[in-house]
Amino acid sequence: MDTPKDPIEITTHIGLLTHLPGMHYMFIPAHVIQHFGSGFKKRLIATVNNTIQWQCGLMSLGEGNAYISISKDKMKKARLENGSTIHLKLEIDDSKYGLPVPEEFNIVIEQDPEAARRFEMLSAGMQRYILAYVGAVKNPDKRIERAIMLMRNLVQQQEGQESFREMLGLPRHREL
């Protein structure tokens, strides 16, 4: 069965996750997940109160329900707080990685075909983590530095045994 491409709009609320202290979320009822089809694992684009929009994924809450985390920064921009009722629009994200690709990252991998090849071999989650880490800083020079460091460390790792800690230049396992 194909996943519907039609967006869905709901009224829901902001809550506070008990298992992740300080992390707020938007409650997604089971009927929304069913709208996108069984076994739904795609990325989404969330638009809250027609003011903020970002790429995201669903996390299970149990009983067929899910949640989407929302950062304090996004809550501030949309003037939300715990318990706020929101209008939420969800649509399928058909982008390649499910996150924006920083221009600086593209420049780095265009100049290093081996890094580009190895990046494409990573899991989708690890690719998103790298893109988020590079894109998290506002300074373009810092984004280039992060991209170079991550890709340089990636190609030095054994293929199929990649670790984000090692990409950061840290030992694979934390010492206790």
C-alpha positions in Angstrom: 0.0 0.0 0.0 1.4 3.4 -0.9 1.8 6.1 1.7 -0.6 8.9 1.2 1.1 12.1 0.1 -1.7 14.3 1.4 -0.9 16.5 4.4 -2.9 16.1 7.5 -3.9 18.9 9.9 -4.8 18.4 13.6 -5.3 20.2 16.8 -3.0 18.8 19.5 -1.0 19.9 22.5 2.5 20.4 23.8 3.6 18.0 26.6 6.7 17.2 28.7 8.3 13.8 28.3 8.7 12.0 31.6 11.5 9.8 30.4 13.6 12.7 29.0 13.5 15.5 31.5 13.1 18.9 30.0 12.2 17.6 26.6 8.9 18.9 25.2 6.8 17.1 22.5 3.8 17.4 20.4 1.3 14.6 20.9 0.4 12.7 17.7 -2.7 10.5 18.0 -3.0 7.0 16.4 -5.3 8.1 13.6 -2.6 10.4 12.2 -0.1 7.6 12.0 -2.8 5.4 10.3 -3.3 8.2 7.8 0.3 7.7 6.6 -0.1 3.9 6.5 1.0 0.9 8.5 4.7 0.5 9.2 5.1 4.2 8.5 8.8 5.1 8.9 9.1 8.2 6.7 10.3 11.6 7.7 7.8 14.5 8.0 7.7 18.2 7.8 5.9 19.7 10.7 4.3 23.2 10.6 3.0 24.6 14.0 0.4 27.4 14.1 1.5 28.4 10.6 4.6 30.1 12.2 7.5 27.5 12.4 8.3 24.6 10.2 11.0 21.8 10.4 11.8 18.3 9.3 11.2 15.6 11.9 10.3 12.1 12.6 7.7 10.3 14.8 8.7 8.5 18.0 6.4 5.9 19.5 4.4 6.7 22.7 2.7 3.3 22.8 -1.0 2.4 22.2 -0.6 3.5 18.5 0.2 7.1 19.5 3.4 8.9 18.8 5.2 12.2 19.5 7.4 14.7 17.7 10.0 16.5 19.9 10.0 20.3 19.9 13.0 22.3 21.0 12.9 25.1 23.5 14.1 27.5 20.7 11.1 26.4 18.5 8.7 26.8 21.4 10.0 30.3 22.1 9.7 31.3 18.4 6.1 30.1 18.3 5.4 31.5 21.8 4.4 28.1 23.1 4.7 26.5 26.6 3.9 23.2 28.2 0.2 22.5 27.8 -0.3 24.8 24.8 -2.9 23.8 22.3 -1.5 24.0 18.7 -2.6 23.6 15.1 -0.2 21.1 13.5 0.2 20.3 9.8 2.2 17.2 8.9 3.3 16.3 5.4 5.7 13.7 4.0 9.3 14.9 3.7 10.6 13.6 0.3 14.1 15.1 0.7 17.0 12.8 0.3 18.2 13.0 3.9 15.3 14.3 5.9 17.3 17.3 7.0 18.7 20.4 5.3 22.2 19.8 3.9 24.5 22.7 4.8 26.2 24.2 1.8 29.6 23.8 3.5 29.1 20.1 3.9 28.3 19.8 0.2 31.6 21.7 -0.6 33.6 19.3 1.6 32.2 16.1 0.2 32.4 17.4 -3.4 36.2 17.7 -2.9 36.6 14.3 -1.3 35.0 11.4 -3.3 36.0 8.8 -0.7 34.3 10.8 2.1 31.2 11.2 -0.1 31.1 7.4 -0.8 31.5 6.6 2.8 28.9 9.1 3.9 26.4 7.5 1.5 27.1 4.1 3.0 26.0 5.2 6.5 22.6 4.6 8.0 20.0 7.3 7.4 20.1 8.2 11.1 23.8 8.6 11.2 23.7 10.8 8.0 21.1 13.0 9.7 23.1 13.2 12.9 26.2 14.4 10.9 24.1 17.0 8.9 22.5 18.2 12.1 25.9 18.5 13.9 27.5 20.4 11.0 24.4 22.7 10.6 24.1 23.4 14.3 26.6 26.2 14.3 25.8 29.6 12.7 29.3 30.5 11.6 30.1 29.1 8.1 33.8 28.7 8.9 32.9 26.5 11.9 30.5 24.5 9.7 33.4 23.8 7.2 35.7 22.9 10.1 33.1 20.4 11.5 32.4 18.9 8.0 36.2 18.4 7.3 36.8 16.9 10.8 33.9 14.5 10.5 34.7 13.4 7.0 38.4 13.0 7.6 37.7 10.9 10.7 35.0 8.9 8.8 37.3 7.7 6.1 39.9 6.6 8.7 37.4 4.2 10.3 36.9 0.6 9.3 34.2 0.4 6.7 31.0 -0.9 8.3 32.2 -0.2 11.8 31.7 3.6 11.8 31.0 5.4 15.1 30.0 9.0 15.6 32.2 9.2 18.7 35.2 8.4 16.5 34.1 10.9 13.8 34.2 13.5 16.6 37.8 12.3 17.4 36.8 10.6 20.6 37.6 7.0 21.6 35.0 4.5 20.4 33.9 3.5 23.9 33.7 5.8 26.9 36.2 5.0 29.6 34.6 4.3 33.0 
